[in-house]
Amino acid sequence: MIRKLLLLLLLSTLFISGCECVSGFGRDMQKAGSWIERNTS
């Protein structure tokens, strides 16, 4: 359940930010990952 919620949150964050290229996608993934790490601890 929690994994599905986190995956949904990650995907929605990526779509909202509207990444335009591969490097932008990588930066978005890093931002989402660091946000999740901050909020789970």
SEFIZA-3560 file (N, C-alpha, C; in Angstrom, 3 decimals):
REM SEFIZA-3560
<numar><xx>0.831</xx><yy>-1.199</yy><zz>0.000</zz><atom>N</atom></numar>
<numar><xx>0.000</xx><yy>0.000</yy><zz>0.000</zz><atom>CA</atom></numar>
<numar><xx>0.869</xx><yy>1.253</yy><zz>0.000</zz><atom>C</atom></numar>
<numar><xx>1.847</xx><yy>1.301</yy><zz>0.911</zz><atom>N</atom></numar>
<numar><xx>2.696</xx><yy>2.484</yy><zz>1.001</zz><atom>CA</atom></numar>
<numar><xx>3.549</xx><yy>2.630</yy><zz>-0.257</zz><atom>C</atom></numar>
<numar><xx>4.036</xx><yy>1.504</yy><zz>-0.783</zz><atom>N</atom></numar>
<numar><xx>4.851</xx><yy>1.572</yy><zz>-2.003</zz><atom>CA</atom></numar>
<numar><xx>4.041</xx><yy>2.103</yy><zz>-3.172</zz><atom>C</atom></numar>
<numar><xx>2.798</xx><yy>1.664</yy><zz>-3.281</zz><atom>N</atom></numar>
<numar><xx>1.934</xx><yy>2.150</yy><zz>-4.363</zz><atom>CA</atom></numar>
<numar><xx>1.696</xx><yy>3.650</yy><zz>-4.231</zz><atom>C</atom></numar>
<numar><xx>1.502</xx><yy>4.107</yy><zz>-3.004</zz><atom>N</atom></numar>
<numar><xx>1.284</xx><yy>5.527</yy><zz>-2.758</zz><atom>CA</atom></numar>
<numar><xx>2.529</xx><yy>6.341</yy><zz>-3.115</zz><atom>C</atom></numar>
<numar><xx>3.703</xx><yy>5.849</yy><zz>-2.712</zz><atom>N</atom></numar>
<numar><xx>4.943</xx><yy>6.553</yy><zz>-3.035</zz><atom>CA</atom></numar>
<numar><xx>5.191</xx><yy>6.579</yy><zz>-4.534</zz><atom>C</atom></numar>
<numar><xx>4.900</xx><yy>5.476</yy><zz>-5.222</zz><atom>N</atom></numar>
<numar><xx>5.072</xx><yy>5.433</yy><zz>-6.671</zz><atom>CA</atom></numar>
<numar><xx>4.125</xx><yy>6.420</yy><zz>-7.351</zz><atom>C</atom></numar>
<numar><xx>2.899</xx><yy>6.465</yy><zz>-6.903</zz><atom>N</atom></numar>
<numar><xx>1.929</xx><yy>7.409</yy><zz>-7.456</zz><atom>CA</atom></numar>
<numar><xx>2.377</xx><yy>8.843</yy><zz>-7.224</zz><atom>C</atom></numar>
<numar><xx>2.880</xx><yy>9.119</yy><zz>-6.021</zz><atom>N</atom></numar>
<numar><xx>3.375</xx><yy>10.449</yy><zz>-5.697</zz><atom>CA</atom></numar>
<numar><xx>4.558</xx><yy>10.824</yy><zz>-6.586</zz><atom>C</atom></numar>
<numar><xx>5.467</xx><yy>9.883</yy><zz>-6.785</zz><atom>N</atom></numar>
<numar><xx>6.641</xx><yy>10.129</yy><zz>-7.635</zz><atom>CA</atom></numar>
<numar><xx>6.216</xx><yy>10.427</yy><zz>-9.072</zz><atom>C</atom></numar>
<numar><xx>5.324</xx><yy>9.617</yy><zz>-9.612</zz><atom>N</atom></numar>
<numar><xx>4.878</xx><yy>9.823</yy><zz>-10.989</zz><atom>CA</atom></numar>
<numar><xx>4.143</xx><yy>11.151</yy><zz>-11.148</zz><atom>C</atom></numar>
<numar><xx>3.294</xx><yy>11.493</yy><zz>-10.191</zz><atom>N</atom></numar>
<numar><xx>2.563</xx><yy>12.759</yy><zz>-10.291</zz><atom>CA</atom></numar>
<numar><xx>3.524</xx><yy>13.944</yy><zz>-10.192</zz><atom>C</atom></numar>
<numar><xx>4.559</xx><yy>13.821</yy><zz>-9.353</zz><atom>N</atom></numar>
<numar><xx>5.554</xx><yy>14.890</yy><zz>-9.243</zz><atom>CA</atom></numar>
<numar><xx>6.269</xx><yy>15.083</yy><zz>-10.565</zz><atom>C</atom></numar>
<numar><xx>6.633</xx><yy>13.993</yy><zz>-11.214</zz><atom>N</atom></numar>
<numar><xx>7.326</xx><yy>14.090</yy><zz>-12.494</zz><atom>CA</atom></numar>
<numar><xx>6.433</xx><yy>14.722</yy><zz>-13.557</zz><atom>C</atom></numar>
<numar><xx>5.168</xx><yy>14.353</yy><zz>-13.592</zz><atom>N</atom></numar>
<numar><xx>4.278</xx><yy>14.931</yy><zz>-14.595</zz><atom>CA</atom></numar>
<numar><xx>4.018</xx><yy>16.405</yy><zz>-14.333</zz><atom>C</atom></numar>
<numar><xx>3.891</xx><yy>16.779</yy><zz>-13.072</zz><atom>N</atom></numar>
<numar><xx>3.650</xx><yy>18.177</yy><zz>-12.736</zz><atom>CA</atom></numar>
<numar><xx>4.855</xx><yy>19.037</yy><zz>-13.114</zz><atom>C</atom></numar>
<numar><xx>6.061</xx><yy>18.530</yy><zz>-12.853</zz><atom>N</atom></numar>
<numar><xx>7.257</xx><yy>19.312</yy><zz>-13.150</zz><atom>CA</atom></numar>
<numar><xx>7.509</xx><yy>19.395</yy><zz>-14.655</zz><atom>C</atom></numar>
<numar><xx>6.957</xx><yy>18.475</yy><zz>-15.420</zz><atom>N</atom></numar>
<numar><xx>7.059</xx><yy>18.531</yy><zz>-16.870</zz><atom>CA</atom></numar>
<numar><xx>8.481</xx><yy>18.434</yy><zz>-17.378</zz><atom>C</atom></numar>
<numar><xx>9.171</xx><yy>17.355</yy><zz>-17.040</zz><atom>N</atom></numar>
<numar><xx>10.556</xx><yy>17.204</yy><zz>-17.478</zz><atom>CA</atom></numar>
<numar><xx>10.615</xx><yy>17.125</yy><zz>-19.007</zz><atom>C</atom></numar>
<numar><xx>11.571</xx><yy>17.839</yy><zz>-19.596</zz><atom>N</atom></numar>
<numar><xx>11.622</xx><yy>17.986</yy><zz>-21.043</zz><atom>CA</atom></numar>
<numar><xx>12.704</xx><yy>17.133</yy><zz>-21.696</zz><atom>C</atom></numar>
<numar><xx>13.665</xx><yy>16.652</yy><zz>-20.917</zz><atom>N</atom></numar>
<numar><xx>14.738</xx><yy>15.867</yy><zz>-21.517</zz><atom>CA</atom></numar>
<numar><xx>15.234</xx><yy>14.831</yy><zz>-20.516</zz><atom>C</atom></numar>
<numar><xx>16.177</xx><yy>14.007</yy><zz>-20.933</zz><atom>N</atom></numar>
<numar><xx>16.671</xx><yy>12.933</yy><zz>-20.080</zz><atom>CA</atom></numar>
<numar><xx>17.377</xx><yy>13.495</yy><zz>-18.850</zz><atom>C</atom></numar>
<numar><xx>18.181</xx><yy>14.528</yy><zz>-19.023</zz><atom>N</atom></numar>
<numar><xx>18.877</xx><yy>15.105</yy><zz>-17.859</zz><atom>CA</atom></numar>
<numar><xx>17.873</xx><yy>15.757</yy><zz>-16.904</zz><atom>C</atom></numar>
<numar><xx>16.852</xx><yy>16.368</yy><zz>-17.448</zz><atom>N</atom></numar>
<numar><xx>15.804</xx><yy>16.943</yy><zz>-16.609</zz><atom>CA</atom></numar>
<numar><xx>15.065</xx><yy>15.861</yy><zz>-15.845</zz><atom>C</atom></numar>
<numar><xx>14.854</xx><yy>14.722</yy><zz>-16.480</zz><atom>N</atom></numar>
<numar><xx>14.205</xx><yy>13.592</yy><zz>-15.827</zz><atom>CA</atom></numar>
<numar><xx>15.053</xx><yy>13.086</yy><zz>-14.668</zz><atom>C</atom></numar>
<numar><xx>16.371</xx><yy>13.020</yy><zz>-14.872</zz><atom>N</atom></numar>
<numar><xx>17.279</xx><yy>12.586</yy><zz>-13.810</zz><atom>CA</atom></numar>
<numar><xx>17.253</xx><yy>13.536</yy><zz>-12.626</zz><atom>C</atom></numar>
<numar><xx>17.239</xx><yy>14.835</yy><zz>-12.904</zz><atom>N</atom></numar>
<numar><xx>17.171</xx><yy>15.824</yy><zz>-11.814</zz><atom>CA</atom></numar>
<numar><xx>15.859</xx><yy>15.696</yy><zz>-11.056</zz><atom>C</atom></numar>
<numar><xx>14.765</xx><yy>15.487</yy><zz>-11.786</zz><atom>N</atom></numar>
<numar><xx>13.461</xx><yy>15.325</yy><zz>-11.140</zz><atom>CA</atom></numar>
<numar><xx>13.449</xx><yy>14.086</yy><zz>-10.253</zz><atom>C</atom></numar>
<numar><xx>14.065</xx><yy>12.992</yy><zz>-10.708</zz><atom>N</atom></numar>
<numar><xx>14.128</xx><yy>11.773</yy><zz>-9.916</zz><atom>CA</atom></numar>
<numar><xx>14.915</xx><yy>12.007</yy><zz>-8.631</zz><atom>C</atom></numar>
<numar><xx>16.021</xx><yy>12.766</yy><zz>-8.736</zz><atom>N</atom></numar>
<numar><xx>16.825</xx><yy>13.050</yy><zz>-7.552</zz><atom>CA</atom></numar>
<numar><xx>16.032</xx><yy>13.908</yy><zz>-6.559</zz><atom>C</atom></numar>
<numar><xx>15.334</xx><yy>14.908</yy><zz>-7.068</zz><atom>N</atom></numar>
<numar><xx>14.535</xx><yy>15.763</yy><zz>-6.186</zz><atom>CA</atom></numar>
<numar><xx>13.445</xx><yy>14.958</yy><zz>-5.489</zz><atom>C</atom></numar>
<numar><xx>12.755</xx><yy>14.105</yy><zz>-6.246</zz><atom>N</atom></numar>
<numar><xx>11.686</xx><yy>13.297</yy><zz>-5.668</zz><atom>CA</atom></numar>
<numar><xx>12.252</xx><yy>12.322</yy><zz>-4.635</zz><atom>C</atom></numar>
<numar><xx>13.393</xx><yy>11.724</yy><zz>-4.942</zz><atom>N</atom></numar>
<numar><xx>14.011</xx><yy>10.787</yy><zz>-4.011</zz><atom>CA</atom></numar>
<numar><xx>14.436</xx><yy>11.459</yy><zz>-2.721</zz><atom>C</atom></numar>
<numar><xx>15.022</xx><yy>12.632</yy><zz>-2.830</zz><atom>N</atom></numar>
<numar><xx>15.461</xx><yy>13.332</yy><zz>-1.622</zz><atom>CA</atom></numar>
<numar><xx>14.250</xx><yy>13.805</yy><zz>-0.808</zz><atom>C</atom></numar>
<numar><xx>13.182</xx><yy>14.200</yy><zz>-1.478</zz><atom>N</atom></numar>
<numar><xx>11.971</xx><yy>14.614</yy><zz>-0.767</zz><atom>CA</atom></numar>
<numar><xx>11.387</xx><yy>13.443</yy><zz>0.005</zz><atom>C</atom></numar>
<numar><xx>11.343</xx><yy>12.267</yy><zz>-0.635</zz><atom>N</atom></numar>
<numar><xx>10.810</xx><yy>11.078</yy><zz>0.032</zz><atom>CA</atom></numar>
<numar><xx>11.670</xx><yy>10.709</yy><zz>1.224</zz><atom>C</atom></numar>
<numar><xx>12.993</xx><yy>10.786</yy><zz>1.065</zz><atom>N</atom></numar>
<numar><xx>13.897</xx><yy>10.467</yy><zz>2.182</zz><atom>CA</atom></numar>
<numar><xx>13.679</xx><yy>11.417</yy><zz>3.349</zz><atom>C</atom></numar>
<numar><xx>13.519</xx><yy>12.694</yy><zz>3.068</zz><atom>N</atom></numar>
<numar><xx>13.303</xx><yy>13.677</yy><zz>4.140</zz><atom>CA</atom></numar>
<numar><xx>11.991</xx><yy>13.400</yy><zz>4.871</zz><atom>C</atom></numar>
<numar><xx>10.958</xx><yy>13.054</yy><zz>4.154</zz><atom>N</atom></numar>
<numar><xx>9.639</xx><yy>12.905</yy><zz>4.765</zz><atom>CA</atom></numar>
<numar><xx>9.436</xx><yy>11.565</yy><zz>5.452</zz><atom>C</atom></numar>
<numar><xx>10.229</xx><yy>10.557</yy><zz>5.116</zz><atom>N</atom></numar>
<numar><xx>10.062</xx><yy>9.265</yy><zz>5.766</zz><atom>CA</atom></numar>
<numar><xx>10.859</xx><yy>9.156</yy><zz>7.051</zz><atom>C</atom></numar>
<numar><xx>11.858</xx><yy>10.002</yy><zz>7.226</zz><atom>N</atom></numar>
<numar><xx>12.682</xx><yy>9.900</yy><zz>8.445</zz><atom>CA</atom></numar>
<numar><xx>12.108</xx><yy>10.712</yy><zz>9.588</zz><atom>C</atom></numar>
//
